[in-house]
């Protein structure tokens, strides 16, 4: 029974980290689709021909950086929680 539970936990850990990383990959893909052209960032700023550096910084945070930081933070939290949970369990074989 203990081995079954350990194996189930390991499967759950794999599932959780995979889902978390899929969210990171999807966020990257969405950002590339919505905010780039041919691999280069295309900021959505005012209609001025030359946006100010502040406009670019705000667009970078709004369109790319904040979103990436959020999904990366969530994935890190999942990884940390798994590591913490695993350390609380006694070392048992997973087979």
PyMOL commands that set and color helices and strands:
alter all, ss='L'
color gray80, all
select helices_A, chain A and resi 2-35+53-88
alter helices_A, ss='H'
color red, helices_A
select strands_A, chain A and resi 36-37+40-41
alter strands_A, ss='S'
color yellow, strands_A
deselect
rebuild
show_as cartoon
